[in-house]
């Protein structure tokens, strides 16, 4: 039997923690007798219930030879079984906290959140309270599912602490698994707005380069252009507005690796404005004039984080199949910095000549 466990196979927009899903691939031994798939997998996967396997099969998250099969499928020798299972973060007590949330939409299966910058998604080392999951646990405390069980937030993807924007969270395991499968198949449409240093010679383009953890600093990601490490990553970008020294771009994720937009833009020579982790918190383009330096300092003070916002999210509803698209306004800090740059670009010659 071949067992390949790939904890980075699921796309995500992650923070500093482990990936949300585990991707297992098994090749059935030649001498294996015919047996139900759920029973077969129960003997192979640790800490996984038969019900969770059945739910995964129902959500089309278990493939046999590339085709979704039901849990009562009888495995055959040489079958190749691929299974995607939610891998919950470290088990800690989740404290319900009354934290205000922007909720554009909610139904029995999922909830859409417009996450503010500064809000951590899930409790982890250094952030055990005050997270989105704590807030949702409070929001769901009086909700029950069809079987009378308490609703709890089930993450499908994440957004970095200091990135704002649209997120989707599942309210049932079946919804979580179906949405997770869509992320894995790249059928989720995610668009971001990013303010980056420098100008682009073209109006649109694509950045391709494996993304993985920097071997010298595990909290920082890097691009491995020769594919010698990391995971395949593709970011499409389109120029929205040019300000000379910085550019507002729309980024569409084809894959979703940790810090993908941030590290891809740095790799392309255009780090995100005020991105401390990837060098964008320094003056990279512009002049040496005192007024310009003060202008940048004022912008950094207005938006003390990387200039990245998850603008929209499109997906097929896990129950109805209906295509749903959610868009969000630019947050106040981001909008204020854009206004300052528009004004600077308009009066650039006058300001610099006056230095």
C-alpha positions as CSV (number, residue, x, y, z in Angstrom):
1,X,0.0,0.0,0.0
2,X,1.2,3.5,-0.9
3,X,0.2,6.3,1.5
4,X,1.0,9.8,0.5
5,X,0.0,12.4,3.1
6,X,0.3,15.9,1.8
7,X,-0.7,18.6,4.3
8,X,-0.1,21.4,1.8
9,X,-2.2,20.0,-1.0
10,X,-5.3,22.0,-0.1
11,X,-5.4,25.6,-1.2
12,X,-5.8,28.2,1.5
13,X,-5.1,31.7,2.4
14,X,-3.4,31.0,5.6
15,X,-1.9,32.7,8.6
16,X,1.0,31.3,10.6
17,X,-0.5,27.9,11.4
18,X,-0.8,24.6,9.8
19,X,-2.9,23.9,6.7
20,X,-6.6,23.2,7.2
21,X,-6.9,20.0,5.3
22,X,-5.1,16.7,4.8
23,X,-4.9,15.1,1.4
24,X,-4.5,11.3,1.5
25,X,-3.8,9.0,-1.4
26,X,-3.8,5.2,-1.2
27,X,-3.1,2.5,-3.7
28,X,-4.9,-0.7,-2.7
29,X,-2.7,-3.7,-2.3
30,X,-2.9,-6.4,-4.9
31,X,-4.1,-9.1,-2.4
32,X,-6.9,-7.0,-0.8
33,X,-10.3,-8.6,-0.6
34,X,-13.4,-6.8,-1.6
35,X,-14.5,-4.6,1.3
36,X,-16.6,-1.4,1.7
37,X,-14.6,1.7,1.2
38,X,-15.6,3.3,4.5
39,X,-14.5,0.2,6.4
40,X,-11.3,0.0,4.4
41,X,-10.5,3.7,5.2
42,X,-11.4,3.3,8.8
43,X,-8.5,0.9,9.2
44,X,-6.1,3.3,7.6
45,X,-6.9,6.7,8.9
46,X,-6.2,7.5,12.5
47,X,-8.6,9.6,14.6
48,X,-11.3,9.6,11.8
49,X,-14.8,8.4,12.4
50,X,-16.8,6.3,10.0
51,X,-19.4,9.0,9.9
52,X,-16.8,11.6,8.8
53,X,-15.7,9.2,6.0
54,X,-19.3,8.7,4.9
55,X,-19.8,12.5,5.0
56,X,-16.7,13.0,2.9
57,X,-18.0,10.5,0.3
58,X,-21.4,12.2,0.3
59,X,-19.6,15.5,-0.4
60,X,-17.7,13.9,-3.3
61,X,-14.4,14.3,-1.4
62,X,-13.4,10.6,-1.9
63,X,-12.3,9.7,-5.4
64,X,-11.6,6.2,-6.7
65,X,-9.5,6.2,-9.8
66,X,-10.4,9.8,-10.3
67,X,-14.2,9.3,-9.9
68,X,-16.3,10.2,-6.8
69,X,-17.7,7.0,-5.2
70,X,-20.2,6.3,-2.4
71,X,-19.0,5.0,1.0
72,X,-20.5,1.5,0.2
73,X,-18.2,1.2,-2.9
74,X,-16.2,-2.0,-2.6
75,X,-12.5,-1.4,-3.1
76,X,-10.6,-3.5,-5.6
77,X,-6.9,-4.4,-5.8
78,X,-4.9,-1.6,-7.4
79,X,-7.6,1.0,-6.9
80,X,-6.2,4.5,-6.3
81,X,-8.2,6.3,-3.5
82,X,-7.9,10.0,-2.9
83,X,-9.5,11.5,0.2
84,X,-9.7,15.1,1.4
85,X,-10.6,15.5,5.1
86,X,-10.8,18.6,7.3
87,X,-7.9,18.7,9.6
88,X,-9.0,20.8,12.6
89,X,-6.4,23.1,14.3
90,X,-5.1,22.1,17.7
91,X,-7.9,21.1,20.0
92,X,-8.3,23.9,22.5
93,X,-11.4,25.2,24.3
94,X,-13.1,27.8,22.2
95,X,-14.5,30.6,24.4
96,X,-17.6,32.4,23.0
97,X,-16.9,36.1,22.8
98,X,-19.2,38.9,21.8
99,X,-17.1,40.5,19.1
100,X,-18.9,42.6,16.4
101,X,-19.0,41.0,13.0
102,X,-20.0,42.2,9.5
103,X,-22.2,39.5,8.1
104,X,-23.3,40.1,4.5
105,X,-25.1,36.7,4.3
106,X,-26.0,33.6,6.4
107,X,-28.1,30.5,5.9
108,X,-28.3,27.0,7.4
109,X,-25.1,25.9,5.6
110,X,-22.7,28.8,5.6
111,X,-22.0,32.3,6.7
112,X,-20.1,35.1,4.8
113,X,-17.9,37.4,6.9
114,X,-16.3,40.7,5.9
115,X,-13.3,40.3,8.2
116,X,-11.6,43.5,9.4
117,X,-7.8,43.8,9.4
118,X,-6.3,42.8,12.7
119,X,-8.7,40.0,13.5
120,X,-7.0,36.6,13.7
121,X,-9.1,33.8,12.2
122,X,-8.5,30.9,14.7
123,X,-7.2,30.6,18.2
124,X,-3.5,29.5,18.2
125,X,-0.3,30.2,20.0
126,X,-0.3,33.8,21.1
127,X,-4.0,34.3,20.1
128,X,-6.2,32.1,22.2
129,X,-9.0,34.7,22.4
130,X,-10.4,37.6,20.4
131,X,-10.5,35.6,17.1
132,X,-13.1,35.2,14.4
133,X,-13.8,31.7,15.6
134,X,-14.5,33.0,19.1
135,X,-16.8,35.6,17.7
136,X,-18.7,33.0,15.5
137,X,-19.0,30.6,18.5
138,X,-20.8,33.4,20.3
139,X,-22.9,34.2,17.2
140,X,-23.9,30.5,16.8
141,X,-24.6,29.8,20.5
142,X,-28.4,29.7,20.1
143,X,-28.4,27.9,16.7
144,X,-29.0,24.2,16.3
145,X,-28.8,21.9,13.2
146,X,-31.5,19.6,11.9
147,X,-30.6,17.0,14.5
148,X,-30.6,19.4,17.4
149,X,-26.9,19.6,17.7
150,X,-25.1,22.9,18.4
151,X,-23.7,24.7,15.3
152,X,-20.0,25.4,15.4
153,X,-17.8,27.3,12.9
154,X,-16.0,25.1,10.4
155,X,-13.2,26.8,8.5
156,X,-12.9,26.4,4.7
157,X,-10.1,28.8,4.2
158,X,-8.3,31.6,6.0
159,X,-7.2,35.2,5.6
160,X,-4.0,36.6,7.2
161,X,-4.5,38.6,10.4
162,X,-3.7,41.9,8.8
163,X,-5.6,41.3,5.6
164,X,-9.2,42.4,5.4
165,X,-12.1,41.1,3.3
166,X,-14.6,38.4,2.4
167,X,-14.4,35.0,4.0
168,X,-16.7,31.9,3.9
169,X,-17.2,29.7,6.9
170,X,-19.3,26.4,6.9
171,X,-21.9,25.5,9.5
172,X,-22.0,21.8,8.8
173,X,-19.4,19.1,8.0
174,X,-21.1,18.3,4.7
175,X,-21.1,22.0,3.6
176,X,-17.4,22.3,4.7
177,X,-16.4,19.3,2.7
178,X,-18.2,20.4,-0.4
179,X,-16.8,23.9,-0.3
180,X,-13.4,22.4,0.5
181,X,-13.6,20.3,-2.7
182,X,-14.4,23.4,-4.7
183,X,-11.3,25.1,-3.3
184,X,-9.2,22.0,-4.2
185,X,-10.6,22.0,-7.7
186,X,-9.9,25.8,-8.1
187,X,-13.6,26.5,-8.8
188,X,-13.8,29.2,-6.1
189,X,-13.4,32.7,-7.7
190,X,-11.3,34.9,-5.4
191,X,-10.3,38.4,-6.2
192,X,-8.1,40.7,-4.1
193,X,-7.1,44.3,-4.3
194,X,-3.5,45.1,-3.5
195,X,-1.5,48.3,-3.5
196,X,2.0,47.5,-4.5
197,X,5.3,49.4,-5.0
198,X,6.3,50.4,-8.5
199,X,4.6,50.5,-11.9
200,X,3.9,47.7,-14.3
201,X,4.8,47.9,-18.0
202,X,1.8,45.8,-18.9
203,X,-1.9,46.1,-17.8
204,X,-2.2,42.5,-16.8
205,X,-0.1,39.4,-16.3
206,X,0.5,36.2,-14.5
207,X,3.0,35.2,-11.8
208,X,4.0,31.6,-11.6
209,X,6.4,30.2,-9.0
210,X,6.4,27.5,-6.4
211,X,5.7,28.9,-2.9
212,X,6.9,27.3,0.3
213,X,8.3,28.1,3.7
214,X,11.7,29.9,3.7
215,X,14.2,27.3,5.1
216,X,15.9,30.1,7.1
217,X,12.7,31.4,8.6
218,X,9.6,29.2,8.8
219,X,7.2,32.1,9.4
220,X,8.1,33.6,6.1
221,X,7.3,32.2,2.6
222,X,9.5,32.3,-0.4
223,X,9.3,31.5,-4.1
224,X,11.2,28.6,-5.5
225,X,11.3,29.5,-9.3
226,X,12.9,26.2,-10.4
227,X,10.3,24.2,-8.6
228,X,12.9,22.5,-6.3
229,X,10.6,23.0,-3.3
230,X,7.3,24.5,-2.3
231,X,3.9,24.1,-4.0
232,X,2.8,25.1,-7.5
233,X,1.3,28.6,-7.3
234,X,-0.3,30.9,-9.9
235,X,-1.5,34.5,-9.4
236,X,-3.2,36.5,-12.1
237,X,-3.1,40.3,-11.8
238,X,-4.6,43.3,-13.6
239,X,-3.8,47.0,-13.1
240,X,-6.7,49.0,-11.7
241,X,-5.1,52.3,-11.1
242,X,-1.6,53.8,-11.5
243,X,-0.1,56.3,-9.2
244,X,3.5,56.3,-10.6
245,X,5.4,55.1,-7.5
246,X,2.7,52.6,-6.5
247,X,0.0,50.7,-8.4
248,X,-3.4,49.4,-7.4
249,X,-3.9,45.9,-8.8
250,X,-6.6,43.2,-8.8
251,X,-5.2,39.8,-8.0
252,X,-7.1,36.6,-8.8
253,X,-5.9,33.4,-7.2
254,X,-5.7,30.3,-9.3
255,X,-4.1,28.5,-6.4
256,X,-4.1,29.6,-2.7
257,X,-0.8,29.1,-0.9
258,X,0.2,30.7,2.3
259,X,0.9,34.5,1.7
260,X,0.7,33.8,-2.0
261,X,-0.1,37.3,-3.3
262,X,2.4,38.9,-0.8
263,X,5.3,36.6,-1.7
264,X,4.5,36.5,-5.5
265,X,4.4,40.3,-5.7
266,X,7.7,40.6,-3.8
267,X,9.2,38.0,-6.2
268,X,8.0,40.1,-9.2
269,X,9.7,43.2,-7.7
270,X,6.5,44.8,-6.4
271,X,6.1,44.1,-2.7
272,X,2.8,45.2,-1.1
273,X,2.7,48.7,0.3
274,X,3.6,48.6,4.1
275,X,4.1,44.8,4.1
276,X,6.6,44.5,7.0
277,X,7.2,40.8,6.4
278,X,8.1,41.1,2.8
279,X,9.9,44.5,2.7
280,X,7.1,46.8,1.7
281,X,7.4,48.9,4.8
282,X,10.3,50.8,3.3
283,X,10.3,53.5,0.6
284,X,11.1,51.4,-2.5
285,X,10.1,53.9,-5.2
286,X,9.9,57.6,-5.3
287,X,12.1,60.6,-4.4
288,X,14.5,61.5,-1.6
289,X,12.6,64.7,-0.9
290,X,11.5,65.4,2.7
291,X,7.9,66.0,1.8
292,X,7.7,62.7,0.0
293,X,9.2,60.8,3.0
294,X,6.6,62.5,5.2
295,X,3.9,61.6,2.8
296,X,4.8,57.9,2.9
297,X,5.1,58.0,6.7
298,X,1.5,59.5,6.9
299,X,0.2,56.7,4.6
300,X,1.8,54.1,6.7
301,X,0.2,55.6,9.8
302,X,-3.2,55.6,8.2
303,X,-2.9,52.0,7.2
304,X,-0.4,50.2,9.6
305,X,-0.7,46.9,7.8
306,X,-0.1,45.4,4.3
307,X,-2.4,46.9,1.7
308,X,-4.3,43.8,0.8
309,X,-8.1,43.3,0.8
310,X,-10.1,40.2,-0.2
311,X,-12.6,42.0,-2.5
312,X,-14.9,39.3,-3.7
313,X,-15.7,35.6,-3.4
314,X,-17.7,33.5,-5.9
315,X,-18.7,29.9,-5.4
316,X,-21.5,27.3,-5.9
317,X,-23.7,26.9,-2.9
318,X,-23.0,23.5,-1.3
319,X,-26.7,22.5,-1.1
320,X,-28.5,24.4,-3.8
321,X,-25.7,24.5,-6.4
322,X,-26.6,28.2,-7.0
323,X,-23.7,30.4,-8.0
324,X,-23.2,33.1,-5.4
325,X,-21.0,36.1,-5.6
326,X,-20.2,38.4,-2.7
327,X,-18.3,41.7,-3.0
328,X,-17.1,44.1,-0.4
329,X,-16.3,47.8,-0.2
330,X,-12.7,48.9,0.4
331,X,-12.1,49.3,4.1
332,X,-11.7,52.9,5.4
333,X,-8.0,52.7,6.0
334,X,-7.3,51.4,2.5
335,X,-9.7,53.9,0.9
336,X,-8.0,56.8,2.8
337,X,-4.5,55.8,1.5
338,X,-5.8,55.5,-2.0
339,X,-7.3,59.0,-1.8
340,X,-4.0,60.3,-0.6
341,X,-2.1,58.7,-3.5
342,X,-4.7,60.1,-6.0
343,X,-4.1,63.5,-4.6
344,X,-0.3,63.1,-4.6
345,X,-0.3,61.8,-8.2
346,X,-2.4,64.7,-9.3
347,X,-0.1,67.3,-7.7
348,X,3.1,65.4,-8.0
349,X,5.0,67.9,-10.1
350,X,4.0,70.8,-8.0
351,X,4.9,69.1,-4.7
352,X,8.3,67.9,-5.9
353,X,9.2,71.1,-7.7
354,X,8.4,72.9,-4.4
355,X,11.0,70.9,-2.4
